[in-house]
């Protein structure tokens, strides 16, 4: 499994107010999408999220998003190492993902850019 990058997950009250700051900080435009009622803006290494508190409560339990070359390969490696896959692999607007709890209890999202 090749890890390509890590994205920091940031829950914000006002996405529209937060995006310009992060665009300037990262020197990149935001890629925006919505998922399960949550507005998302990917800006450089930051994933900004805003939406209903019940949804954000779940999202806050994920420590970070890890980009990998292939989610299927990540699934195989993670399960071989004793991680519990909590969700996925599933298609997303930008590829595929899975959510896994590592043996130490920390939860991460793994994503690739492959379309299902």
Helices and strands as residue ranges (DSSP letters): E 3-11, H 15-26, E 31-35, E 38-43, E 46-50, H 53-59, E 62-68, H 71-80, E 84-92, E 95-101, E 107-112
